[in-house]
């Protein structure tokens, strides 16, 4: 499904909440997004704009699974298969777009919090092209600083490499399909296109707009780096804490193409959708690394850990050291992870109470805690060393001690199989 088809499916299934009351792009929409986080929202009446705003559409695993036409317990295997078996997308002709004035003020771009450096596009995906390296897709937040200018947060990764190789012009896409949104958050080696992964997740076709091949999206902007820099930020990050102000590259909007009656996809910084899109693609890489050392059942990048810094892994323990092997492997699978909790396969890692119960009943700090000091951590962690990004990583082996009888560490099953509804009512 493309973006529009996915929204239609949300409406048909009764999952889409429509907001008909007039709302403001400054603070009001963002506040409602936060208050109703987890629910897909369509703001039909945005003050000063004809274009509706849609939000929170990927804020649960169920919604992501719906967008890919699978069950939620198939997400990791689907992502893993796509990463290992990418498929180059087909380029097709299109007449679904019209060009409009290169004016950012025509779009309902949100200001989320009073401390924001300005209005922000938080859902935009950069599609960059290099003659040798091919296409690259990645998320970059963009702060509006003029009618046709924005300053973008760019880390020293693939897009920055493409810019350094002289590729100053790029596409900026808003309102993408679920496969494209997920794939664009996956870290691949330079020269391996995330769009090939997107096509393996679900059929992804490329269209040519303004001389650029891009995945089908609601809004496609063609931009070029100006060579200038400007202050970017503050802006709320994945950790739900404000990021600092930095000098970043300025881009000028040259052309804008939109579908008929386009919808603007707004992404809540630090919200569940933000966390789902950023954290979920790290789960298959952790799964793959842990599976090399023991039998792994499930992996979760936990929302409480910002869907980036903390993770949980359930394993079918066969050897006494499987828990600690899994800890080391999990850190290799996601190098930004700060804490990992390894549990037996009877623990539901999607239930934080069960993880805590395993810690309370199966864990001894002097034997089961793995401490890794002065490790390279994440730039998102405000408690790390802000200059070196060094941090202390902890691994918690919450598996049943191998030298004890397992029956003493497990909850009993109910003595009878009963249905409560048979006992309630007349």
C-alpha positions as a printed Julia matrix, in Angstrom:
426×3 Matrix{Float64}:
   0.0     0.0     0.0
   1.17    3.5    -0.72
   0.61    6.24    1.86
  -2.87    7.19    0.64
  -4.01    3.57    0.41
  -2.8     2.95    3.96
  -4.73    5.94    5.27
  -7.84    4.7     3.44
  -7.42    1.27    5.06
  -7.16    2.89    8.5
 -10.41    4.75    7.85
 -12.24    1.66    6.58
 -11.15   -0.37    9.62
 -12.32    2.35   12.02
  -8.81    3.04   13.33
  -8.55    6.61   12.04
  -9.64    9.4    14.4
 -10.86   12.46   12.5
 -10.44   15.89   14.07
 -12.92   18.26   12.43
 -12.48   21.25   14.76
 -10.13   23.99   13.45
  -6.6    23.49   14.81
  -3.4    25.53   14.7
  -0.05   24.3    13.38
   1.66   26.05   16.29
   1.53   23.8    19.38
  -2.15   22.8    19.11
  -1.81   19.88   16.68
   1.34   18.64   18.43
  -0.4    18.72   21.82
  -3.29   16.66   20.5
  -0.86   14.23   18.88
   0.77   13.69   22.26
  -2.52   13.41   24.17
  -3.76   10.81   21.68
  -0.4     9.15   21.02
  -0.93    5.67   19.63
  -4.06    6.63   17.67
  -3.9     7.56   13.96
  -5.18   11.14   13.62
  -6.46   13.12   10.66
  -6.72   16.87   11.2
  -9.18   17.91    8.51
  -9.42   21.62    9.31
  -5.98   23.2     9.74
  -6.12   26.94   10.26
  -4.71   28.85    7.28
  -4.24   25.75    5.08
  -6.27   23.69    2.67
  -4.04   20.67    3.27
  -4.97   18.19    6.05
  -2.39   16.87    8.52
  -2.15   13.18    9.31
  -0.22   11.81   12.27
   0.52    8.81   14.51
  -0.08    6.34   11.68
   2.85    4.05   12.62
   2.53    4.4    16.38
   1.97    0.71   17.17
   3.37   -2.57   15.9
  -0.16   -3.52   14.86
  -0.39   -0.47   12.58
   3.01   -1.17   11.02
   1.99   -4.79   10.41
  -1.28   -3.62    8.84
   0.66   -1.36    6.49
   2.74   -4.33    5.31
  -0.14   -6.82    5.2
   1.33   -9.13    7.85
   0.78  -10.1    11.49
   2.71   -8.17   14.14
   4.69  -11.25   15.23
   6.03  -11.5    11.65
   7.67   -8.06   11.65
  11.18   -9.12   12.68
  11.29  -12.03   10.24
   9.92   -9.84    7.44
  12.52   -7.13    8.13
  15.32   -9.7     8.37
  14.35  -11.3     5.07
  14.18   -7.93    3.34
  17.6    -6.86    4.65
  19.14  -10.13    3.48
  17.23  -10.3     0.17
  16.88   -6.73   -1.19
  15.09   -6.22   -4.52
  15.76   -3.31   -6.84
  12.51   -1.38   -7.38
  11.0    -0.8   -10.8
  10.86    2.7   -12.29
   7.45    3.63  -13.74
   5.86    6.53  -15.56
   3.48    8.76  -13.58
   1.0    11.55  -14.22
  -0.25   11.76  -10.63
   1.82   14.8    -9.68
   1.56   18.49  -10.35
   4.26   21.06   -9.75
   3.55   23.92   -7.36
   5.39   27.01   -6.24
   8.56   26.29   -4.25
   7.12   27.89   -1.13
   7.29   26.1     2.23
   4.72   28.49    3.71
   2.05   26.69    1.66
   2.43   23.59    3.84
   1.05   23.0     7.36
   4.49   22.55    8.92
   4.21   22.22   12.69
   5.9    24.01   15.54
   5.8    21.34   18.24
   7.07   23.02   21.42
   7.78   26.62   22.55
  11.52   25.91   22.68
  11.7    24.7    19.05
  14.09   26.65   16.85
  11.26   27.05   14.34
   8.66   25.05   12.38
   9.95   21.54   11.63
   9.44   18.87    9.02
  10.09   15.74   11.08
   8.85   13.0     8.72
  10.91   13.89    5.65
  13.04   11.25    3.94
  16.02   12.34    1.84
  16.57   10.45   -1.41
  20.11   11.1    -2.57
  21.71    9.74   -5.72
  25.33    9.06   -6.65
  26.45    7.76  -10.05
  28.58    5.04   -8.43
  26.83    4.41   -5.1
  23.24    4.56   -6.34
  20.25    5.7    -4.28
  20.25    6.33   -0.55
  17.22    6.94    1.68
  17.45    8.41    5.18
  15.52   10.54    7.67
  16.61   14.12    8.32
  14.68   16.66   10.33
  14.44   20.06    8.67
  13.82   23.42   10.35
  12.2    26.04    8.14
  14.21   29.29    8.04
  12.62   30.96    5.02
  10.08   30.71    2.25
  12.29   28.29    0.33
  15.07   27.45    2.81
  15.53   24.92    5.57
  18.41   23.87    7.78
  18.84   20.11    8.15
  20.3    17.91   10.87
  22.88   15.73    9.12
  25.05   13.18   10.92
  28.33   11.91    9.4
  26.65    8.97    7.66
  25.66    8.05    4.11
  23.83   11.25    3.1
  26.78   13.3     4.32
  29.08   11.03    2.29
  26.93   11.64   -0.79
  27.17   15.4    -0.24
  30.95   15.21    0.17
  31.1    13.39   -3.17
  29.54   16.43   -4.84
  25.87   15.41   -4.91
  24.43   18.71   -3.73
  20.92   18.23   -5.13
  18.52   15.72   -3.59
  14.84   14.9    -3.12
  12.95   15.31    0.15
   9.84   13.11    0.39
   6.9    13.47    2.8
   4.03   10.98    3.06
   5.82    7.73    2.25
   4.66    4.11    2.3
   5.26    1.98    5.4
   7.99   -0.1     3.67
   9.85    3.08    2.66
   9.46    4.59    6.14
  10.85    1.46    7.8
  13.65    0.85    5.32
  14.86    4.44    5.52
  15.61    3.93    9.21
  17.79    0.86    8.55
  21.56    1.31    8.61
  23.12   -0.33    5.55
  26.62   -0.19    4.16
  27.3     2.72    1.84
  26.26    1.78   -1.67
  23.47   -0.57   -0.58
  20.17    1.18   -1.22
  17.52    1.25    1.49
  14.94    1.45   -1.29
  15.88   -2.09   -2.35
  15.01   -3.19    1.18
  11.75   -1.24    0.97
  10.85   -3.07   -2.23
  11.52   -6.41   -0.51
   9.21   -5.36    2.35
   6.41   -4.4    -0.05
   6.19   -3.43   -3.7
   7.9    -0.05   -4.06
   7.91    1.72   -7.4
  10.11    4.65   -8.34
   8.86    7.68  -10.26
  10.91   10.45  -11.86
  10.25   13.99  -10.69
  12.48   16.97  -11.33
  15.23   14.72  -12.68
  15.24   12.51   -9.57
  14.04    8.94   -9.11
  12.02    8.78   -5.89
   9.55    6.43   -4.21
   5.92    7.41   -4.55
   5.06    9.97   -1.84
   2.45   12.64   -1.15
   4.94   15.52   -1.44
   8.3    15.52   -3.21
  10.62   18.51   -2.87
  13.76   18.93   -4.95
  16.38   20.78   -2.92
  20.02   21.77   -3.16
  22.62   22.55   -0.53
  23.6    26.21   -0.66
  27.0    25.93    1.01
  25.71   27.99    3.94
  25.29   26.92    7.54
  22.77   28.11   10.13
  21.76   27.3    13.7
  19.55   24.19   13.85
  17.52   23.5    16.97
  16.6    23.18   19.72
  14.3    20.27   18.88
  12.97   17.35   20.89
  14.83   14.15   20.17
  13.99   10.44   20.45
  14.83   10.56   24.16
  12.07   13.18   24.74
  14.75   15.66   25.82
  15.68   18.76   23.76
  18.66   18.39   21.45
  21.26   21.15   21.42
  21.7    23.92   18.85
  24.32   23.21   16.15
  25.52   24.78   12.94
  24.08   22.66   10.13
  23.8    22.75    6.33
  21.19   24.94    4.64
  19.14   23.65    1.7
  17.19   25.68   -0.84
  13.93   24.3    -2.24
  14.02   24.42   -6.05
  10.86   22.54   -7.04
   7.89   20.95   -5.3
   5.64   18.21   -6.69
   2.44   17.1    -4.97
  -0.27   14.54   -5.55
  -3.83   15.71   -6.02
  -5.24   16.85   -2.64
  -2.05   15.94   -0.75
  -1.89   15.09    2.94
   0.95   16.34    5.13
   2.45   13.66    7.37
   3.52   15.14   10.71
   5.69   13.04   13.01
   5.65   13.77   16.75
   9.24   14.09   18.06
   9.77   11.64   20.89
   6.31   10.15   20.22
   5.47    6.49   19.79
   5.54    6.73   15.99
   9.02    8.27   16.1
  10.2     5.51   18.42
   8.57    2.73   16.42
  10.11    3.85   13.13
  13.59    4.34   14.6
  13.77    1.38   16.98
  11.99   -1.43   15.15
  14.53   -1.68   12.29
  17.26   -2.41   14.87
  15.5    -5.54   16.14
  16.41   -7.84   13.2
  20.1    -6.88   13.43
  20.09   -7.79   17.15
  18.16  -10.99   16.39
  20.71  -11.97   13.76
  23.71  -11.43   16.04
  22.18  -13.24   19.03
  21.11  -16.17   16.83
  24.79  -16.75   16.08
  25.51  -17.67   19.71
  22.26  -19.17   21.05
  18.64  -19.96   20.27
  16.79  -16.63   20.23
  13.0   -16.34   20.39
  12.23  -12.6    20.29
  13.8    -9.12   20.4
  12.34   -5.77   21.41
  13.79   -2.28   21.47
  11.8    -1.04   24.45
   9.69    2.14   24.26
  10.62    3.01   27.85
  14.25    2.98   26.75
  13.48    5.56   24.05
  13.24    2.72   21.5
  16.97    3.19   21.06
  18.97    2.89   24.27
  17.36   -0.19   25.93
  16.45   -3.59   24.56
  15.14   -6.98   25.65
  15.94  -10.41   24.24
  14.26  -13.72   25.02
  16.22  -16.92   24.43
  15.74  -20.67   24.76
  18.57  -21.26   27.18
  20.5   -24.5    26.66
  23.91  -23.72   28.12
  24.89  -21.97   31.38
  26.58  -19.06   29.58
  23.89  -18.47   26.94
  22.56  -15.42   28.8
  25.9   -13.63   28.85
  26.68  -14.64   25.26
  23.35  -13.15   24.24
  24.21   -9.89   26.03
  27.49   -9.47   24.15
  25.85  -10.37   20.83
  22.97   -7.94   21.39
  25.4    -5.05   21.88
  27.08   -6.02   18.6
  23.7    -6.01   16.9
  22.89   -2.44   17.98
  25.96   -0.46   18.96
  23.95    2.46   20.37
  22.18    0.25   22.91
  23.03    1.08   26.5
  21.12   -1.56   28.49
  19.94   -5.02   27.46
  17.78   -7.48   29.4
  18.07  -11.16   28.47
  15.26  -13.43   29.65
  14.06  -17.0    29.19
  11.46  -17.75   26.54
   8.64  -18.0    29.11
   8.87  -14.22   29.64
   6.87  -11.88   27.4
   9.36   -9.11   26.59
   6.51   -6.89   25.37
   5.26   -6.74   28.97
   7.66   -4.66   31.1
   6.14   -6.12   34.28
   7.28   -9.59   33.24
  10.83   -8.35   32.61
  10.86   -6.74   36.04
   9.47   -9.94   37.57
  12.33  -11.92   35.97
  14.8    -9.44   37.43
  13.21   -9.68   40.87
  13.18  -13.5    40.97
  16.03  -14.73   38.73
  18.77  -12.1    38.94
  21.72  -11.62   41.3
  23.71   -8.46   40.69
  27.07   -9.88   41.74
  26.83  -12.77   39.26
  24.42  -11.83   36.5
  25.35   -8.23   35.67
  27.67   -7.48   32.75
  29.35   -4.06   32.99
  31.1    -2.48   30.02
  32.72    0.85   30.91
  33.98    3.57   28.57
  32.1     2.12   25.61
  31.13    4.22   22.6
  27.49    5.1    23.11
  24.76    7.02   21.35
  24.75   10.71   20.53
  21.11   10.66   21.67
  22.02    9.78   25.28
  22.13   13.05   27.27
  23.9    11.31   30.18
  26.88   10.13   28.12
  30.14   12.05   27.85
  29.08   14.86   25.52
  32.53   15.12   23.94
  33.6    11.49   23.51
  30.1     9.88   23.62
  31.54    7.26   25.96
  29.03    5.57   28.23
  28.68    2.64   30.62
  26.73   -0.26   29.11
  24.95   -2.81   31.29
  23.7    -6.28   30.41
  21.25   -8.04   32.72
  21.15  -11.84   32.56
  17.65  -12.51   33.89
  17.6   -16.16   32.88
  17.02  -19.0    35.35
  20.3   -19.98   37.07
  21.62  -23.18   35.49
  22.64  -24.65   38.85
  19.09  -24.51   40.24
  15.92  -26.42   39.45
  13.88  -24.52   36.88
  10.56  -25.45   38.51
  11.34  -23.14   41.44
  11.48  -20.13   39.1
   8.33  -20.56   37.05
   4.76  -19.47   37.58
   2.23  -22.32   37.69
  -0.34  -22.73   34.94
  -3.98  -22.34   35.9
  -5.4   -25.64   37.2
  -8.41  -25.49   34.85
  -9.17  -24.18   31.35
 -12.17  -21.9    31.79
 -13.83  -19.06   29.92
 -14.79  -16.08   32.15
 -17.67  -15.18   29.82
 -19.31  -18.5    30.72
 -19.56  -17.27   34.31
 -20.63  -13.66   33.82
 -24.22  -12.56   33.26
 -27.4   -14.6    33.32
